[in-house]
Amino acid sequence: MDMLNDNTITDALRNVQDPELHRDIVSLDMVKEIHVDGTAVALRIDLTTPACPLKDQIGADIEAKVKGIGATEVEITWGATVRRAVSGQQQENLVPGVKNIIAVASGKGGVGKSSISVNLATSLALEGASLGLLDADITGPNIPQMMGIEGQPAATPEGKIMPLERYGVKVISIQFFVPEGQPIVWRGPLVGGAIQQFLRDVDWGELDYLVVDMPPGTSDAQLTLAQSVPVSGSVLVTTPQDVALSDVEKALRMFQKMSVPILGIVENMSTFICPHCNEPSEIFGRGGAERFARAHDLHYFGGIPLDIKVRQGGDAGVPAVAQREPGPAAEIMREVARAVAGRVSMQAVEEAPVLTIT
């Protein structure tokens, strides 16, 4: 019984590691409160993201370690504080209030990059994180339709642009400012200027993550983003076939040249499951992104199947992960989102000093 106090419990928790971050939860400053009542222990644990993919495993390890020193009951209250995944020298260049910027990119069009962006942002918002979504595809903006948002943003008294919001995600797009169907025929400097304005002149408020849907390819938009603000990392999107992988390699080299961390790669349209016979068809091949990830030492987030509900949701403005009856792709997208958040947390921990508690 005497063993159960703040110090002995803290010592026990030094043996609990975050499996993804490979550090103990005490040095990560995740243990926020300890209350002891006889042999009952109540803890408040602050995760590095509300979308933590290994929360259950961490909880089981905590319970085992605390019961191992005499507790009969262990109650855990979970919280989350998302950390910035940029160094101290870069933080002064961050968008005010935004902790992490995630670029979603592809080497070519038609691989479902915008679908991944929309569902990534919506998934993280559903997990409890504060989210923004910037449509940086200035000449081909699709995010408003895919999020089901119409209207024109208002201005704050300070002259800032107020983003529109749906599914808990704050959204900005050039589409909000031009008539429907009007083409945007701009040269590179104008495209870059629009992206800079959306970064600096939008009142994003306090965001854990700002997801940026990049245009396909390697152009002024990517260069503007990387040179304007520190990007926490990029998520590369490809389909399995060789022609898409050839182009995504160019996007990879571009981000590496600009010193933007690569969080990982996701394979979209990896297979098609027939709704009638349940047989898989590898329409675009399969496994190309996983082989690419191994060859280039990248994290592989997984493969997302072709799913008619993703297309229907994109047309109707209801992301797959927010549908009442989600299809087979939706849960995989939720898992990918949790993994992306985990990778951002890893970046943040690498930048942070080790906390020593005596």
N, C-alpha and C positions, 0 to 999 in steps of 0.2 A: 504493500500500500504506500509506504514512504517513497517508493521509487517513482510514483506518479506525481510529478511536478513539472513546471515549465521547462526546466533545464534538462531533465531526463527524457522528456518527450521530444524536445528539440534535438537532443543527441540521437534518439531513435530515428527521427525523421531525416537525419543526415545520411541515413542508409537507404532512403527512397530516392530513386533517380527518375527524372523525366526521361522516358525511353528514347524520345526523339532528340532531346537537347543534350543528353549524356552528361548531365550535371545533377547534383542532388537538389531537392526542392528547398532546402534551407539556404544554400549559397545563391540560389536563383531568386531569393526573397519572395517565395510563394506562400510561406507560412505567415499568415497575418494575425491570427488570434488563437490562443490556447486557453481553454477553460477546463478545470478539473473539479469534479464533484464526486468524491469517493473514488469508485473505480470506473466512473463514466467520464469520458473525455469528449469534448466538443471542439472542433477545429474549424477555422475559416482558411481555405486554401484559394489563393488567387492564381488562376492559370494565365499563361501568356497570350491566350486567345480564347474567346468563347467557343470557337470552332475546334477546340483541341481534339484531335482524333484518338488520343490515347487516355482520355479522362478516366474511363472505367478501370484501366490497368493501374493508373496512378492511385486511384481510390482504394483498390484491392491491396496494393502494396502498403499504403498508409495504415489501413486497418490491421494488416498482419503485423507490422512493426510495432504499433502501439499496443496491440493486444499481447504481443510478445514480452512486454515489460509489465504486464499485470492489469491492463484495462479489460473490462468485461463488455463495455459498450463504447463504440466510436461513432460519433455523429460528425459528418463533414458538410459544411456549407460552402458551396462553390461560388467564386467570383471570377472575374477576368479583367486584366489590364493589359491591353495590347501595347507593345513597346515599339519604339522606332527602330527600324532596321537600317539606319544610316549612322555614320560616324559623327562625332561632335563637330568636326570641321564643316560637315555638309549641312548640319541642321539649320544653320542660319539661312540657307537657300530654300528651305521647305515651304510649300504652300501653307499659309497660316492655318493652324488647327488640324492639318492633315498629318497623320503619323506615318503612313506608308503609301507609296504609289506603286501599283502593280500594272505593268504594261502587258497586254495580251496581243501577241503578234503572230504573223504567219509570213511565209515567203511568197505565197500566191493567194489569189482570191478563190472563193468557192470551197474552202475547207471547213467552214462553219465557225470561223473565229468570232464573229459577232454573237452567235448563239452561245458559245462558251463564255464570252464576256458577260452577257446578260444573266446567264444561269449561275456563273461564279459569284457575281455581285449579289444576286437575289438569295443564293444559298447562304452566303456569309451573313446577310441581313437576317435571314430566318434563324441563324444560330445565335443572334443577339448582338452582333457587331454593328457599328455605325458605318454606313457605306455611301460612297459616291460613285457615279459612273459617268465618265467623260467620253463622249463620242468624238474621237479624234480623226475619224474618216470623213474629212471635211467635204470632199467631192462625192461621197457616196454614203450619206448618213442613213442608217437603218435603225438605230437604237430606239428612237421615239416610237416607231411602229411596233417593234418587238417588245417594248415595255408597256405599250398601250397608253401612251401619254400624248395629249394634245394641248395646245395653248401656247401662250407667249410668256416667258418669265417676267416678273415684275422687278422693279429696282428698289433697293433699300434707300433710306434717307441719306446714306453716305455715298450713293451712286453705284453700289455693287449690284451684280446680277443675282437674283434669287433663283436657284435651280428648282425645277419641278420635281415632284416626288411620287413614287408608287412602289408598293411592296417593300417599303422601308428603305428605298434607295433614292438618293438625290441624283438627278439626271440633268445633264446639260448637253445640248447638241446644236449645231448650226441650223438644223432643220426647224427649230423653234422660231427662227428669225426670217425665214424665206417662205414665199408662197408654195403650196403643195405643187410638186411637179416641175418647179423651176430649177434648171441645172445651175450648178455652181462651177463656173469655168474660171478658175484662179490659177495664177502662177505660184510657184513655190513660196516666195516671200509672204504672200497673202495668207497661204495655208499656215505657215509657221506663225504669223502674227495672230491668227484666230486661236490657235492652240495656246499661245502665250496668254492671250486675253482670258481664255477659259480657265487657265491655271491661276492667274493673278487677280482677275476682276470678278470672279464668282464668289459669293458668300457661301462657302462650303460648310461653315460651322466646324464643329469638332468631329472628325472622321477617324476611324481606325484604319480604313483602307479606301483609297481612291483607285478604282479600276479604270484603266484607260484602254478603250478599244481602238487599236491602231489600224491605219489603212494597211492593206497588203503590200508586201515588197519592202524595199529599202530606199527611203526617200527623205525629203525635207522634214516630214512630220516626225519621223523617228529621231532625226538629228536634233530637231527643235526640242523635243521632250527631254532627251538625254542632256542637252546643254543648258536647259532652263532650270531643271530641278533634279535633285538626286532621286533616282528611281530605286526602290527597294529590290526590285527584281522583275524579270520578264517571264511570262509563260508562253511557250511556243506551241502553236497548234498546227497539226498536219493531218493528212489522210495517209493511208498505208502505202500508196503506190509510189514508185521511184521518182516520178516527175515532181510530186509534191515534196518529197524528201530532199530532192536536189535544190529546190527553192528555199526550203526551211533552213538548209545548211548555210545559205547566204545570209539569212536573218540572224542565225547564230553567230556567224563571223562578224556581222555588223555590230551586234551588242557587245561582243567580246572586245572589239576594237574601241568601243566607246566606254569600256569598263563598267557596263551594266551587268549585274549578277544575273545568271540564268537560274530561275527557280526550278525549271524542269520542262518536260514536253508531254503533251497529251495527244493521243491518237483518236481523232474523230472519225465517225463512219467506219468503225473497225470491222463490223459485220452486220448482216441483216438477218433477223430471226423471223421466219415466215409465220404470220399470225394464224395460218390454217393448219400447217403440218408441224410447226415448231422447229423446223430444220434450219440451221444456220447457212447463210450464203455469204461468202467472202467476195463481195462485189468489187471492191477496190484492192483486194489482197488483204493480208493481215500480218501484223507483227512488225511492219516496217519501222514504226516509231520506236518500238522496244529495241530493235537491233541498232537503230540510229543512236539511241540513248546510251547503249553499252559502248558503241564505238567512240562516242564523244564524251564519255564519263558524265552523263547527265542523269538527273532523277527522272524516272518514268512514272507519270501519274496514273497511267492506265488507258484502256481503250473504251470509247463510248460507242455503243451500237447505233446503227441507223434506226430511228424510231419516229413513226409518223406523228406522234404527239409533240415532238420537238418542232417539226415543221408547222403543225397546226397552231401550236402556241406562239410561234414567231409571227405568223400571219395575223393571229387574233389579239396579240398583245398580252398573252399570259405565258410567262416563262414556264418551261416544263416542270421545274422544281416547285412552282407555286400552284400547280393544277390540283384540283380535288382528287382526281384519279390519275396520278402520274404514271407514265409508262416506264419501260425497263431502263431507259437512259437516265431518268431523273435521279434515282438513288446513286448511280455511279457518279453523276455530276456533283451530288452532295458530298460524296467521298473525295472527289477530286478537290472540291473547294476546301474541305477540312485539311487535306494534304498540302494545299497551297498555303493556307494560313500557318500550318506547322513549319513549312519551309521559311516563311517570313520570320517566324519566331526564332528559328535557328540563326538567321542572318542577324537578328537583333542581339541574341546572346553572344555571338561572336564579337560584336562591337562593344558589348557591355563589360565593365570590370567585374571580377569575381567578388561577391559579397562575403565578407568574413564576419561571423557572429561568434563571440566567445561567451 
